[in-house]
Amino acid sequence: MDQKVVHPFANVPEGKLESLNKLQTQFKNDSRVNKVDLMCGIYQTEEGNPYVLPSVKLARQMLFNDPKWEHEYPSSHLGETEFRDLSARLLFGESSGIINENRLASMQTVGASGACHMGAMFLRAHYETYKSKPSGNVYIPAQTWVNHPNLFHAVGFETVSLPYYDASAHVFAFNSFNEAIQQIPTQSIVVLQVCGNNPTGCDPSVEEWERLAHTFKSKQHFAFLDLSYPGFVSGSVAQDCAPIRLFADANIPLLLATTYGKSFGLYGERVGHLCMPLPSAEIAARVEQQMKLLARAETGAQPRFGAKLVTNILGNPWLKDIWEENLKAMALDLARRRERLEEALIERDTPGDWSFVTTQVGMFLYTSFDQEQIEYLREEHSVYLQDTGRLSIAGLNPQNTIHVAESIAKALRRRVVTTL
Ligand SMILES: Cc1ncc(COP(=O)(O)O)c(C=O)c1O
């Protein structure tokens, strides 16, 4: 008798994607001409097109003009050595003792997703406090990049939410967050974004960072720092990186997961960097050896093209100057887009206080709109926000801002009328 052969994947469950995937398809199929995509954190031109930075175009040309450019594997599993060195100097500063004393372990990664993943894998295997725990907790702000919980779950951590956002004042809920990290066990792993917080647009102030550093230090917590929007807040990478330097100088154990996808507009080239400042060169060498083993097991070699572009830019002072100008211009432009939206909302007497549109920073505005309002904007006006109420400022432009503001005003007035 024939035995019915069941394919090993026949019973694979469908899996639940985030609502964003569904919304992107809905947006694509929306035939209305005034549709607006405010879902993705991708800087676009005023015409709503992809933006290639002038400095990146020049770096690309340099690479194409280089007769020695070849397609060998990178010299190390850790990625392009020059890229890692230049990136470390950018993030920690030229005069950093950590770099000059060879106390920084680092590896190139596949964007910040890859840096977070490799960082989580490294912690799972080597973080002394958690090594004996079958499922350790990682503490994550309740409002964060949607993928943070996924990537920790994927390597066997449990995640616990920390209060982060004060919805009534539209600011970082410093007191609640600081209190919460005082209550959790000592030596916990705590995730924090360095600047341009996704999705809230709310970062701790300089003074709040100092107080957080104090709590991290006294509780001996491990800081899992995600730096995905360097330069998008102040226009200066050094200024936006100040919290990293503060934590590193205070000898708080930390790792830094960085992407250059955003600040160089190299989203699809997947240029990331995972760094860990360590107490000595000898420990850093051992950690790097483990990173090498991890890289081999996970992805083998790291992609070279994007890393080469960043190397050309950071390694040539004249080109670095141009990139710094490009970055400053993007940050300034995002700030202007915020101002235009705030003005347009106020001009239309939109119910509420809209000052938070310009006090929040970076690429995102956290609107606190409820689900009904978000759906109303989408269904009635083709204005697409993420289901969390995150609005990407990067998708606003002079052509669509009035339509967005008018739609928001209608959504909010509707609520005022229906709640009367
Ligand atoms: C906070 C944060 N971390 C990580 C990432 C992932 O970055 P990448 O695309 O470089 O993997 C993003 C991307 O949106 C992000 O916003």
The ligand as an SDF file (V2000), in Angstrom:
LIG
                    3D

 16 16  0  0  0  0  0  0  0  0999 V2000
   15.5070   51.9580   16.1250 C   0  0  0  0  0  0  0  0  0  0  0  0
   15.8500   51.1170   14.9480 C   0  0  0  0  0  0  0  0  0  0  0  0
   16.7110   50.1020   15.1000 N   0  0  0  0  0  0  0  0  0  0  0  0
   17.0510   49.3220   14.0610 C   0  0  0  0  0  0  0  0  0  0  0  0
   16.5310   49.5320   12.8070 C   0  0  0  0  0  0  0  0  0  0  0  0
   16.9460   48.6330   11.6760 C   0  0  0  0  0  0  0  0  0  0  0  0
   17.8940   49.2660   10.8710 O   0  0  0  0  0  0  0  0  0  0  0  0
   18.4680   48.5810    9.5560 P   0  0  0  0  0  0  0  0  0  0  0  0
   17.4920   48.8620    8.4760 O   0  0  0  0  0  0  0  0  0  0  0  0
   19.7820   49.2190    9.3300 O   0  0  0  0  0  0  0  0  0  0  0  0
   18.5860   47.1210    9.8370 O   0  0  0  0  0  0  0  0  0  0  0  0
   15.6240   50.5620   12.5980 C   0  0  0  0  0  0  0  0  0  0  0  0
   15.0430   50.7550   11.2720 C   0  0  0  0  0  0  0  0  0  0  0  0
   14.0100   51.3010   11.0570 O   0  0  0  0  0  0  0  0  0  0  0  0
   15.2730   51.3780   13.6930 C   0  0  0  0  0  0  0  0  0  0  0  0
   14.4080   52.3870   13.5630 O   0  0  0  0  0  0  0  0  0  0  0  0
  1  2  1  0
  2  3  1  0
  2 15  2  0
  3  4  2  0
  4  5  1  0
  5  6  1  0
  5 12  2  0
  6  7  1  0
  7  8  1  0
  8  9  2  0
  8 10  1  0
  8 11  1  0
 12 13  1  0
 12 15  1  0
 13 14  2  0
 15 16  1  0
M  END
$$$$
